[in-house]
Amino acid sequence: MLNLSIIEESGKYTSAEVESVTIPSVKGRFTVFPNHAPIMCVVVPGEVQYVKKGGDSKERYSVRGGVARIENNNIMLCLEQ
């Protein structure tokens, strides 16, 4: 399982346990699964998608940009909306 934290520029904070997260980055879209290698990247305008624990729903999150940090099954997204 992954721990996802989303912090918006407005200060809104969202967190969830998820199975995967797909992030639009300057090098293209990529999907993070448990035990992904550590990485930091720039998030470009597009849509962040994540599958909540249990796999029964896919959430979509429209973004204008930001940064992502993935490490030790923790994903932190600091996003502009």
C-alpha positions in Angstrom: 0.0 0.0 0.0 1.0 3.6 -0.6 0.4 6.6 1.6 -0.6 9.6 -0.6 -0.6 13.1 0.7 -1.8 16.0 -1.5 -1.1 19.6 -0.4 -2.7 22.3 -2.5 -1.5 25.9 -2.7 -4.7 27.0 -1.0 -3.6 25.0 2.1 -6.1 22.2 1.6 -4.7 18.8 2.6 -5.9 15.4 1.5 -4.5 12.0 2.4 -5.4 8.4 1.5 -4.1 4.9 1.4 -3.8 4.0 -2.3 -2.7 1.1 -4.5 -1.2 3.2 -7.3 -0.8 6.8 -8.4 -0.4 8.1 -12.0 1.4 11.5 -12.2 1.9 13.8 -15.2 5.6 14.8 -15.3 8.0 16.7 -17.6 9.2 13.2 -18.8 5.7 11.9 -19.4 3.0 10.2 -17.3 4.2 7.5 -14.9 2.5 5.2 -12.4 3.8 4.6 -8.9 3.2 1.2 -7.3 4.4 0.0 -3.8 8.2 -0.2 -3.4 8.8 2.3 -6.2 12.4 3.7 -6.3 12.8 7.1 -4.6 12.3 10.1 -7.0 11.4 13.7 -7.0 9.9 15.3 -10.1 8.1 18.3 -11.5 4.4 17.8 -12.0 3.0 19.4 -15.2 -0.6 20.4 -16.1 -2.8 17.4 -16.4 -4.6 14.9 -14.3 -3.3 12.9 -11.2 -5.1 9.6 -10.9 -5.1 7.3 -8.0 -6.7 4.0 -7.0 -7.9 3.8 -3.4 -7.2 0.9 -1.2 -9.4 -2.0 -2.2 -9.2 -1.0 -5.9 -12.9 -0.2 -6.1 -12.6 3.5 -7.2 -10.3 5.6 -9.3 -10.0 9.2 -8.2 -9.0 12.0 -10.7 -7.4 15.2 -9.7 -6.9 18.0 -12.2 -3.7 20.0 -11.6 -1.8 22.9 -13.1 1.6 21.8 -11.9 3.7 21.2 -8.8 6.2 18.8 -7.4 6.1 15.2 -6.3 8.3 13.2 -3.9 8.1 9.5 -3.8 10.1 7.6 -1.0 9.5 4.6 1.2 5.9 4.0 -0.1 5.0 7.6 0.7 4.0 10.0 -2.0 3.8 13.7 -1.3 2.3 16.0 -4.0 2.5 19.8 -3.6 0.2 21.0 -6.3 -1.2 24.1 -8.0 -4.9 23.7 -8.9 
